[in-house]
């Protein structure tokens, strides 16, 4: 197509190098990674891109749009915190059994174990019991295939909070016996009710 990246008129590369102004591209967040002064950052950016010309790219890039966010696990988690969930990449689905999440059955299991109404733990209530119920709902929901966006609607939290709470709860599972016990109880009822509904 072109002999150098600067010649390609339909990308943002020329904006990063300061060759033309692009109202859509905010170059500063990227250039900050390359140096404290814009001139130096642009030169290092040019060298960085030039070093990658001809190397090729990961085969994940050939997947369709449904592939989700591309990048390291840390980057993908960071993006999910910022923008919410996306469909899982095919490589992440290989070997995993297909699960169909049922929000109604999970909410029913949580209300049964915690003795709370769904309104109390799917609202901004901050009681210890409601917070624990919400953590269990999020943990099991994610394990059963629910997306962050879906759990956000159910729990009344924004997507970044759902993702953060899920990560924090996973960490706490190893040390918090109350959380581990509550999760096991809810999960047992949920899976039992799902199995019953499928027979």
C-alpha positions in Angstrom: 0.0 0.0 0.0 2.6 2.6 1.1 6.4 2.4 1.6 6.4 4.0 5.1 3.7 4.5 7.8 3.9 8.3 7.4 2.6 8.0 3.8 -0.7 6.3 4.9 -3.4 9.0 5.0 -6.1 7.1 6.7 -4.6 6.4 10.1 -3.5 8.4 13.2 0.3 7.9 12.7 0.7 11.3 11.0 -0.9 13.0 14.0 1.4 11.3 16.4 4.4 12.5 14.4 2.9 16.1 14.3 2.7 16.0 10.5 -1.0 16.9 10.5 -3.7 17.8 13.0 -6.4 15.2 13.6 -9.3 16.3 15.8 -10.2 12.7 16.7 -6.8 11.5 18.0 -5.5 12.6 21.5 -1.8 12.0 20.9 -0.6 13.1 24.4 -1.4 9.9 26.4 0.6 7.8 23.9 3.4 10.2 23.4 3.9 10.5 27.2 5.2 6.9 27.1 8.0 7.9 24.8 9.5 11.0 26.4 8.9 14.1 28.5 9.1 16.5 25.5 6.9 16.2 22.5 9.8 16.5 20.0 11.7 13.7 21.7 8.6 11.6 22.2 7.7 11.9 18.5 11.1 10.8 17.4 11.1 7.8 19.7 7.6 7.0 18.6 8.7 7.1 14.9 11.6 4.7 15.8 9.3 2.4 17.7 6.9 2.0 14.8 9.8 1.7 12.3 11.3 -1.2 14.4 8.0 -3.1 14.1 7.6 -2.7 10.3 7.8 -6.1 8.7 7.7 -8.1 11.9 4.1 -9.2 11.5 1.4 -9.2 14.2 -0.4 -11.6 16.6 -2.9 -13.9 14.8 -5.5 -12.6 17.3 -5.7 -9.5 15.1 -7.2 -11.5 12.3 -10.2 -12.4 14.4 -13.5 -10.7 13.8 -14.8 -7.8 15.8 -16.5 -10.3 18.2 -13.1 -11.3 19.4 -13.2 -8.7 22.1 -10.3 -6.7 23.5 -6.8 -7.6 22.4 -3.8 -7.4 24.7 -2.3 -8.8 27.8 -4.5 -10.0 30.7 -3.6 -6.8 32.6 -4.6 -4.6 29.7 -7.9 -6.5 29.1 -8.8 -6.2 32.8 -7.9 -2.5 32.8 -10.2 -1.9 29.7 -13.0 -3.9 31.2 -12.8 -1.7 34.3 -13.0 1.4 32.1 -15.5 0.4 29.5 -17.4 -2.7 30.7 -17.4 -6.2 29.5 -17.1 -7.4 25.9 -17.6 -10.8 24.4 -14.8 -13.2 25.4 -12.0 -13.9 22.8 -12.3 -17.3 21.1 -9.0 -18.4 22.6 -10.4 -17.8 26.1 -13.4 -20.0 25.3 -11.6 -23.0 24.1 -12.1 -26.0 26.4 -14.7 -24.2 28.6 -18.2 -25.7 28.8 -20.9 -23.5 27.4 -22.9 -22.0 30.3 -26.2 -20.2 30.2 -26.5 -17.8 33.0 -29.9 -17.3 34.6 -30.2 -14.1 36.5 -33.6 -14.9 38.0 -32.4 -18.2 39.5 -29.3 -16.6 40.9 -31.2 -13.8 42.5 -33.6 -16.3 44.0 -30.6 -18.3 45.4 -29.0 -15.2 46.9 -32.3 -14.1 48.5 -32.8 -17.6 49.9 -29.3 -17.8 51.5 -29.1 -14.2 52.8 -32.7 -13.7 53.8 -32.8 -10.4 52.0 -35.1 -9.1 49.3 -33.5 -8.5 45.9 -34.3 -4.8 46.3 -32.1 -4.6 49.3 -28.9 -6.1 47.8 -29.6 -4.8 44.3 -29.6 -1.2 45.5 -27.1 1.2 47.0 -27.6 -0.3 50.5 -24.3 -0.6 52.3 -25.1 -3.1 55.1 -22.5 -5.8 55.6 -25.0 -8.5 54.6 -26.1 -6.6 51.5 -22.5 -6.0 50.4 -21.7 -9.7 51.0 -24.8 -10.8 49.0 -23.8 -8.5 46.1 -20.2 -9.9 46.1 -21.5 -13.5 46.0 -24.0 -12.6 43.2 -21.2 -11.0 41.1 -18.7 -13.9 41.7 -21.2 -16.6 40.8 -22.6 -14.6 38.0 -19.2 -14.1 36.3 -18.4 -17.8 36.8 -21.6 -18.8 35.2 -21.1 -16.7 32.1 -22.8 -13.4 33.0 -21.1 -10.3 31.5 -20.1 -7.3 33.5 -22.8 -5.2 31.8 -25.5 -7.7 32.8 -24.3 -7.9 36.4 -24.2 -4.1 36.5 -27.9 -3.9 35.6 -28.8 -6.5 38.2 -26.6 -5.2 41.0 -27.1 -1.4 40.5 -23.4 -0.9 40.3 -21.6 0.6 37.3 -19.5 -1.8 35.2 -16.1 -0.7 36.5 -17.4 -1.3 40.1 -18.7 -4.8 39.2 -15.3 -5.7 37.7 -13.4 -4.3 40.6 -15.7 -6.0 43.2 -15.4 -9.3 41.3 -11.6 -9.1 41.4 -11.5 -8.1 45.1 -13.9 -10.9 46.0 -11.9 -13.5 44.2 -8.9 -12.5 46.2 -10.9 -12.5 49.5 -12.2 -16.0 48.8 -9.0 -17.6 50.0 -9.0 -15.7 53.4 -12.6 -14.8 54.1 -14.4 -17.9 55.4 -17.8 -16.1 55.6 -17.6 -15.2 51.9 -16.4 -18.6 50.8 -19.2 -20.3 52.8 -21.9 -18.0 51.5 -20.7 -18.4 47.9 -20.8 -22.2 48.3 -24.3 -22.1 49.7 -25.7 -19.9 47.0 -23.8 -21.8 44.3 -25.3 -25.1 45.5 -28.8 -23.8 45.3 -28.3 -22.1 42.0 -26.8 -25.1 40.3 -29.4 -27.4 41.8 -32.2 -25.2 40.5 -30.6 -24.9 37.1 -30.3 -28.7 36.8 -33.9 -29.1 37.9 -35.1 -26.6 35.3 -33.3 -28.5 32.6 -34.9 -31.9 33.3 
